């Protein structure tokens, strides 16, 4: 049995489908109590659990060989610390007590903030966790708190690791095919500002596969109890990584004018953020950073799909829609 938290989220839905396809039994968490107790072919158990309020982590984990922790609060500042940091610490402690063998915690590249150097790997500096240092992260308040709270979750795992093999993944910007198509509907100013940016996109199917790989690593014969492995999960070395690169292809196959947006010069983007945050730190914003996945490759993992596959799926959909509408 594998416990999957955040099973109804963007990544969780894909992970759940893939776990069941591969023959795993899954206990999946949801905030929807109406779903609790429902089963699919005996392999899926829904468990109602709210990480902001519920406390029976031992009961949640009991009987599970592995845990995938995806549940997180992304926008509500009032409960973000409780959900992302405190609940992660309690869940990890329950894993230790209940004899869980492997745990994959999905963190985020937001823990790096706005890096002093453009090239970022797992040894790069991370955010200060005990206070909000605005100069460390050129972002909105909730994004800075999100990065700090997820990092606190990582630190809690490291502090308590004894019997479980942990893998922490820090994915970049996770997208589905639908997310790529939705770029067309961004407000014009967002499309203008973002067109020049390195997108940092990583396909959700790849993220789901990497998560399941991480669990298998913790359950394998070479797993070491008490070990905490850390990996960036990105595809920043792929060709044509800018939003503008995909938008140009989408315009060609769809004949939709909404895709035909020029890329403003990078300094226009900097100026926009300077006016918004009233500061100009000597650091790199997300779009100018590059996240290395070399450690993950050295561990033997390769992305099964890649963004080229995701973009091709999106372009095929756009072309089919254009053909059906007579464009």
Phi, psi and omega in degrees: 000132176247129173275125177242110176271153181067035187289345181259003180278181183303312179280319185302320181298321181287318178299316181300312179302317183288321177299314180295322179297327181273003173093012179279150167270137188230134166256114187249133180270149177209152173275351182273103183296337180294337181276339186301133178091348178288146182228153175235107180056028178074357185264346186236125176241122175271133179235120178288125181202128178248114185288351176274338187229327184285153187232350184276071180288327178296318177295326179292321186272334188308131178086001181262137178276331183215157180229134170244116185254103179250336186303132181200155173260125184257337188231333185275103183299331185294329183241003185298316179297318182295315183287314190273329182255300185294316181294324177296319178298317180292322179295316179296320178297321177294322176301318179296318183285327188265007175077024175294138182270323187221143177218129173251119178255123181264110181262223185196153174289352176297342180295341180277344184063215174264107191287149176287333176241144184293322181278122186237126171233187187292347178266357182292153178301149179240179183293154167288132186262337187272356178199163180270108177258098187301327182291346180278341185212112181277081186204169177293161186304314185292330179288319177297317179294322177301312179300316180294318183291323177292324177295322176298324175299317176301313183295325178295320178297314180299320184292329186255000185294122177221309188247347185257144171268116183255141168236122177256124177251136175245087181284154173279217186276106186279128182225150171257176175298320178299322179296321179296316180295327182292345176303327179303330185262005174299152173303150184304318182296324179292318178296320179297314183289324188272344188304322184283347191286145166292121193285335184059027182286141169223135188288137183299329177295324176291320179297315179299316180296319180296323178297314180292323173301318181297319177296315178299325178297319180286339179264353185285171183293339181265003180296142181240115179304138180086356179279141174236111178259144184232129181222133163289150179228097185211170176224050186284352179264009181283155178287152177050064185270359185279155172304319183299327180296315178289320181299323179295318178294319181295321178297322183293323184270340187251340186056027180265120186294341180295338178278345186271078181239126180291152177274116176292153177300151184303327184290339173294324177293316177300315181298319179301314180291325178298317179291330181281320185257351178056037177205160179221075182291152179275061181221171182264131170290166185308315188294340179262001177272159177226120185262124181275136173249022184298322179298322179293319178295321179295333177282355175101007183264140175229140178295130182282337185245294184088159181292336177299320178294312182299316180295321180296321177298318179295317181294323177296320178295316180297319180294319180295320179293320179296321180293319182290334180267359176080020179285000000 
